[in-house]
Amino acid sequence: NYLDFSCGWGVRALSAMVNNVNYFGTDPNSKLIEKIKEMHDDYEDVTATKHKMELRAQGSEVFVPEWENKMDFIFSSPPYFALEIYNSENQSYTEGMSYDDWLKNWAIPTIKNIYKYLKQDGTFAINIKDIEYMHTAYLLERDFLALIENCGFKHVETHKLKNIKRTFGSVHWEKHTSGLNQKADERIFVFKK
């Protein structure tokens, strides 16, 4: 069982289908969840296969009791504080929210939920990087590593993820002081419960 706590563009869901992996996901963007479900149905129709998929149109900070001790692997790329703003309801960041409030209200509950969802020998991986937003540096790598380890996880390895180009932006692009100039390299941090 694989949990994607921030479904992104649906690429990880498609990869799970292709590899016949049970896919569970959360994302507050209900339109995205609908489209991933459509992609799942289309894939099953075309390939005549069946894949377990369970999606929730909600933020990852909201606990799902049915998933406790059920996941073998949890991996995603979380929202990057205020850098990625999407046109959907109930995002992790709202206009004017402080970084500390974002960590307290979204990151910490999400990490605690991940710990509860993961089986005892399960693996949790996250790709994240430091950002600059509105001329301020945010050390997401440092902060997430500390929060994850404080929750009881053990950091076991780190992998480099080299992106050729990553566009950070949104419907609010004009508010961003960075964007295409952001360094695209990220790292995947791997933890064991």
Disulfide bonds with the S-S distance in Angstrom:
none
